[in-house]
Amino acid sequence: MAEETKARISIPEPAFRPGDIPDYSNVKIPEAGAVTLPPLDVEPRLLRNHAFSIIRILRRDGEAVGPWARMLSDEDLIAGLRHMMILRTLDARMVAAQRQGKTSFYVPQLGEEAVAIAFQKALGKGDMNFPTYRLAGLLVAQDYPLEQMMNQIFSNEMDPLAGRQLPVLYSARDYGFFTVSGNLGTQFVQAVGWAMAAAIDGSDRIAAGWIGDGSTAESDFHSAMVFASTYKPPVVLNIVNNQWAISTFQGIAKGESGTFAARGLGFGMASLRVDGNDFLAVHAVARWAVERARQGLGPTLLEHVTYRAGGHSTSDDPEAYRPRAESDAWPLGDPIERLKLHLIRRGLWSEERHVQARAEIRDMVVAAQKAAERHGTLHSGGSPRRRSIFEGLYAEMPLHLKRQKEAAEKWL
């Protein structure tokens, strides 16, 4: 009698563990310029290749090729490079500040700078981002005041959120940056709902929702996809696939589905996959999806393929779950270096100018940090007013809160 087969489960394993030598030679990376540029009104079912391939523009020698190229001016490209450099410098300073006890928490964006900054340059005034905590680049790309950002990180007396949010959970309505939610996944549902409301109001504004690869396993992701595919609001839904959730690799959330973008195909949604370390490609794909939404042609799901080069946060040690050299071996390279090479190739930049710009940016970020620290840091100097806990929730304070505030006046 044959041995009875027993049920079992399968647990995905990352390609490399600490101590391994990372080798990505078997990873298929499409040639730059190889993926076609579809019309805005393309039927989603015809985008299967776009959901399984990777849209790329920049070759390894810095040349921009293919149908997706030539969508940014020289000035925009230089500004994009500077903004990525600002974000990377800000990250380094704030990680150091956390180690010095000046803030409790920080989330770096090392290696992912192109995703937010290139995407933001495709949005217009009045559009709204629903971001995660690793998307400060959406603000930096709009020249949001660094000092104000640091005030929030330090939770000092000038904190625009009055100490009510964790550091890096920014909120900036005037910059189209919806309040960051620490409960990951919620922003996808919020983006779809906001876009539906905008369409009902008859405006031409669009929403952009953001989620990480790990959070696609949350129910909010699937709820948002159902509503987006059913009502077809003007929304761009972004998955930032940086290969790692907090300490689990992307396969835990994706399983054997092939790509995250492929999930959009099952919902009948336009779905594309883009090289998240290629500034030009991210912008071109974002511009296509944003214009498609603005013309009433429905939602788009974008998967940005990138790599989290740093820790998940200042509370994380990535060497505990992946090889130290893995980020250096990542085949899509460094977004700053790739855009710099492109600009140098076109005669718009040079190594000398890059060194000078890096020094100028460092001085600017340091000056903003000193100005913010004069208003206090986590454990020293000024802090938010205690009475602010009663403010900002209601247009007119209800009676029970007025009574609580009066009773607490002695310690406010």
Secondary structure as the mmCIF struct_conf table of DSSP 4:
data_model
#
loop_
_struct_conf.conf_type_id
_struct_conf.id
_struct_conf.beg_label_comp_id
_struct_conf.beg_label_asym_id
_struct_conf.beg_label_seq_id
_struct_conf.end_label_comp_id
_struct_conf.end_label_asym_id
_struct_conf.end_label_seq_id
HELX_LH_PP_P HELX_LH_PP_P1 ALA A 2 ALA A 7
BEND BEND1 ALA A 15 ALA A 15
TURN_TY1_P TURN_TY1_P1 PRO A 18 GLY A 19
BEND BEND2 ASP A 20 ASP A 20
TURN_TY1_P TURN_TY1_P2 SER A 25 ASN A 26
BEND BEND3 VAL A 27 VAL A 27
HELX_LH_PP_P HELX_LH_PP_P2 PRO A 30 GLU A 31
TURN_TY1_P TURN_TY1_P3 ALA A 32 GLY A 33
BEND BEND4 VAL A 35 VAL A 35
TURN_TY1_P TURN_TY1_P4 LEU A 40 ASP A 41
HELX_RH_3T_P HELX_RH_3T_P1 PRO A 44 LEU A 47
HELX_RH_AL_P HELX_RH_AL_P1 ARG A 48 PHE A 52
BEND BEND5 SER A 53 SER A 53
STRN STRN1 ILE A 55 ILE A 55
STRN STRN2 LEU A 58 LEU A 58
TURN_TY1_P TURN_TY1_P5 ARG A 60 ASP A 61
BEND BEND6 GLY A 62 GLY A 62
STRN STRN3 ALA A 64 ALA A 64
BEND BEND7 GLY A 66 GLY A 66
TURN_TY1_P TURN_TY1_P6 PRO A 67 TRP A 68
BEND BEND8 LEU A 72 LEU A 72
HELX_RH_AL_P HELX_RH_AL_P2 ASP A 74 ARG A 99
TURN_TY1_P TURN_TY1_P7 GLN A 100 GLY A 101
BEND BEND9 LYS A 102 LYS A 102
BEND BEND10 SER A 104 SER A 104
TURN_TY1_P TURN_TY1_P8 LEU A 110 GLY A 111
HELX_RH_AL_P HELX_RH_AL_P3 GLU A 113 GLN A 120
TURN_TY1_P TURN_TY1_P9 LYS A 121 ALA A 122
TURN_TY1_P TURN_TY1_P10 LYS A 125 GLY A 126
STRN STRN4 MET A 128 PHE A 130
TURN_TY1_P TURN_TY1_P11 TYR A 133 ARG A 134
TURN_TY1_P TURN_TY1_P12 ALA A 136 ALA A 136
HELX_RH_AL_P HELX_RH_AL_P4 GLY A 137 VAL A 140
TURN_TY1_P TURN_TY1_P13 ALA A 141 ASP A 143
HELX_RH_AL_P HELX_RH_AL_P5 LEU A 146 PHE A 154
TURN_TY1_P TURN_TY1_P14 SER A 155 SER A 155
TURN_TY1_P TURN_TY1_P15 GLU A 157 MET A 158
TURN_TY1_P TURN_TY1_P16 PRO A 160 GLY A 163
BEND BEND11 GLN A 165 GLN A 165
TURN_TY1_P TURN_TY1_P17 PRO A 167 VAL A 168
STRN STRN5 ALA A 172 ALA A 172
HELX_RH_3T_P HELX_RH_3T_P2 ARG A 173 TYR A 175
TURN_TY1_P TURN_TY1_P18 GLY A 176 GLY A 176
STRN STRN6 PHE A 177 PHE A 177
HELX_LH_PP_P HELX_LH_PP_P3 PHE A 178 SER A 181
BEND BEND12 GLY A 182 ASN A 183
TURN_TY1_P TURN_TY1_P19 LEU A 184 GLY A 185
HELX_RH_AL_P HELX_RH_AL_P6 THR A 186 ASP A 201
TURN_TY1_P TURN_TY1_P20 GLY A 202 GLY A 202
STRN STRN7 ALA A 207 GLY A 212
TURN_TY1_P TURN_TY1_P21 ASP A 213 ASP A 213
HELX_RH_3T_P HELX_RH_3T_P3 GLY A 214 ALA A 217
BEND BEND13 GLU A 218 GLU A 218
HELX_RH_AL_P HELX_RH_AL_P7 SER A 219 TYR A 231
BEND BEND14 PRO A 234 PRO A 234
STRN STRN8 VAL A 235 ASN A 241
BEND BEND15 GLN A 243 GLN A 243
STRN STRN9 TRP A 244 TRP A 244
BEND BEND16 ALA A 245 THR A 248
STRN STRN10 PHE A 249 PHE A 249
TURN_TY1_P TURN_TY1_P22 GLN A 250 GLN A 250
HELX_RH_AL_P HELX_RH_AL_P8 GLY A 251 LYS A 254
TURN_TY1_P TURN_TY1_P23 GLY A 255 GLU A 256
BEND BEND17 SER A 257 GLY A 258
BEND BEND18 PHE A 260 PHE A 260
TURN_TY1_P TURN_TY1_P24 ALA A 261 ALA A 261
HELX_RH_AL_P HELX_RH_AL_P9 ALA A 262 GLY A 266
TURN_TY1_P TURN_TY1_P25 PHE A 267 GLY A 268
STRN STRN11 ALA A 270 ASP A 275
TURN_TY1_P TURN_TY1_P26 GLY A 276 ASN A 277
HELX_RH_AL_P HELX_RH_AL_P10 PHE A 279 ARG A 294
TURN_TY1_P TURN_TY1_P27 GLN A 295 GLY A 296
STRN STRN12 THR A 300 VAL A 305
BEND BEND19 GLY A 310 GLY A 310
BEND BEND20 HIS A 312 SER A 313
TURN_TY1_P TURN_TY1_P28 THR A 314 SER A 315
HELX_RH_3T_P HELX_RH_3T_P4 PRO A 318 ALA A 320
TURN_TY1_P TURN_TY1_P29 TYR A 321 TYR A 321
BEND BEND21 ARG A 322 ARG A 322
TURN_TY1_P TURN_TY1_P30 ARG A 324 ALA A 325
HELX_RH_AL_P HELX_RH_AL_P11 GLU A 326 ALA A 329
TURN_TY1_P TURN_TY1_P31 PRO A 331 LEU A 332
HELX_RH_AL_P HELX_RH_AL_P12 PRO A 335 ARG A 345
TURN_TY1_P TURN_TY1_P32 ARG A 346 GLY A 347
BEND BEND22 LEU A 348 LEU A 348
HELX_RH_AL_P HELX_RH_AL_P13 GLU A 351 GLU A 373
TURN_TY1_P TURN_TY1_P33 ARG A 374 HIS A 375
STRN STRN13 THR A 377 THR A 377
TURN_TY1_P TURN_TY1_P34 LEU A 378 HIS A 379
STRN STRN14 SER A 380 SER A 380
BEND BEND23 GLY A 381 GLY A 381
HELX_RH_3T_P HELX_RH_3T_P5 ARG A 386 PHE A 390
BEND BEND24 GLU A 391 LEU A 393
BEND BEND25 ALA A 395 GLU A 396
HELX_RH_AL_P HELX_RH_AL_P14 LEU A 399 ALA A 407
TURN_TY1_P TURN_TY1_P35 ALA A 408 TRP A 411
#
